[in-house]
């Protein structure tokens, strides 16, 4: 288990170093969210099930975005992993996608404790952890997510939910420029 943690930390540090060395280098692809997001959800559902959490993805219209698929997968995996990790047993993680005036938007909402207001401005800082010490993590996941978002012209925001306890992570993609329908 310790070896796995160290390997993950080393991998995270390498990802950030590569992002620093080549901040604008990326292979741009046309990505169908209708195929990508359910595949990612399938990968993380066992983690949620092991914690007795409910995970849902709301039906959404066919949407395509431009970006680097590997970076988008890493970004979404980090957000979903955090949502599962910080949501207590019996809680839920919900994913929705909608088109807001031509800008595809993904929201990941959890029913965890949220982030203290004073910590929200710092959560994308490397090694910063707003969580209790007993929660596993290196403080690199959100820094990696932010770097991937920026390299793909995605606006990533985190906010505490107002309807209940929990956090809302929002990914707003660049407005489509005549992308063919999915």
Secondary structure, 3 states (H helix, E strand, C coil): CHHHHHHHHHHHHHHHHHHHHCCCCCCCEEEEHHHHHHHHHHHHHHHHHHCCCEEEECCCCCCEEEECHHHHHHHHHHHHHHHHHHCCCCCEEEEEEEEECCEEEEEEEECCCCCCHHHHCCCCCCCCCCCCCCCCCCCCHHHHHHHHHHHCCCEEEEEECCCCCCEEEEEECCCCCCCCCC
